[in-house]
Amino acid sequence: MGRPAVVIAIILLSLYLTPPLHAGGPEGVVITLRPLGIGEIIGREDVVWKEGKRRSPREASSIEEVVGKRVRRPIGKGNRVKLDYLEEPSVVRRGEEVILLVEKGNLRITAKGIAREEGGRGDLIMVENISSGKVVTGRVVEPRVVKVDF
């Protein structure tokens, strides 16, 4: 009868002594392996994850958060990567032909447009409807596709 109490005590003690995990593992930060300039797209070879406490919630805590992002502000070699120094890379270029997409319930309308601004996924950009000449604002949803809300 004393055996279950010992097992429970060991389990509780191990839970108490186990350090808390962060995002599936210990807490850490992302550090640059080389200087990163404005406009560069971060690759896996440009950064490393290092165990340690974040000084700010703005600091990246996983490699996945930064790889594939474009640098907005220069980041020196050996520095912690701050998320507000990064942005989604552009998937729509200024002057590029795009598909304007309007969806309402089961209704889906598309038209051709010309991007008046560059934008990444989720960005709001101005687009000119080719057939009407009207300029509208839409959200970039994927390469060459801009969704307009009505």
N, C-alpha and C positions, 0 to 999 in steps of 0.2 A: 504493500500500500504506500510506502514511502517513496517508491521509485517515480511515479508520475509527478510528484511535487518537485523532485530533484530535476527532472527533465524540463518542467515548466520554468523553474528558477534559472536553469542554464540558458534556455531560449530567451527569457526576459533580460538576463544579464548580457547576452550577445547582442540583442537589439539595442540596449543602452550603450554598449561600448563601440558599436559599429558607427563609423563617421557617416554623416548624411551624404547622400549622393545628389549630384546636380546634373540634370539632363542625361541620366543613364550612367553617370560616372562622377568622379571628383570634379569640383569646381575648377575652372581654368580660364585662360585668356588666349587670344590669338596674337602672335607676335610676327612682325615682318622679318623676312630673311634678307631683304635688300630694300633700297629706297624705292618707293612707288610714287610715280608722278601723276599729275592730273591727266585724266582720260585713259589711263591704263586699265586693262581688265585683269583682275587678280586671278592668278592660276594657283593650282595646288602647290606648285614648287616655290611660290612666293611667300608662303606663310607657314607657321608651325604652331601647334597647340601646346601650351605649357600650363602645368598645374599651378594654381595659385588663385588668390582672391582677386575679384574684380574691384577696381577702385571706384567704378561708376557703372550704372546700368547701361550707359552708352557704349561700353566696351563689348566687343564681340566675345562670345564664350564658346563658339564652335567654328570649326573650319567651314562647315556648310553654310554658315551665315555670310561668309565673305567671298568664297570662290565664285567667280562668274560676275561679280559686281564691278562697276567702274569707279575709279578713284575720283572724288570731287575736290579733295584737298591733299597736298603732298603729305606722305607719311615716311618718316626716316627709317633707316634700317634699325632693327631691334626695338621698335616702338610697338606699343599695344594698338590694335586696330579699333578705332571708334566707328560705330555704325553710322553716325551722322557724317562721316567723311566719305561715305560710299553711296552709290545710287545704282538703280537698275540700268543696264546698258540700253541704248536706243535700239528699238526694233522697227521704228518708223523714222525715215529721214525727211527733212524738209524738201518739198518739191516732188516727192515720190507719190506715185499713184497708189491709192488705198481703196479698200472696200468700206463704205459707210454702212453700218448695220443698225437697224432699228427693230427692236423686238417688243411686242406688247401682247401678252397672253400667248395664243397660238399663232399670231400674226408675225411674220418675219419679212422685212423689206430690206433690200440691199441696193446700193447705188455706187457709182464710181466717184471718187473724190481725189483731190490733190492736197497732201499735207502741207500746211503753211508753217508748221513747226516740227522740230524733232521731238521724239518722245519714247520712253521706255514703257514696259507693261505697267498699267495702272495710272499713267500720266494723263492729264487732261491737255488736249492740244486743239488748235484751230485747224479745220479742214474745209476746203471749198468744194461744194457739190458741183461736179463738172456740168451736169445738165441744166441746173438752175442758176449757177454762179453765186449762190448764197453761201456765206461762210457760217459754219456751225462749230460748236464745241463738242468734242467727244472724248471718250476714254479709250486709250490703246489697250486692246485685249489680247492681241497676238501680232506677230509680224504682218504688216500691211492690212490690219483689220482694226477699225475704230468704231466703237459702239456709241450711238447718239441716243440720249434719253429724251423722251417726249412726254 
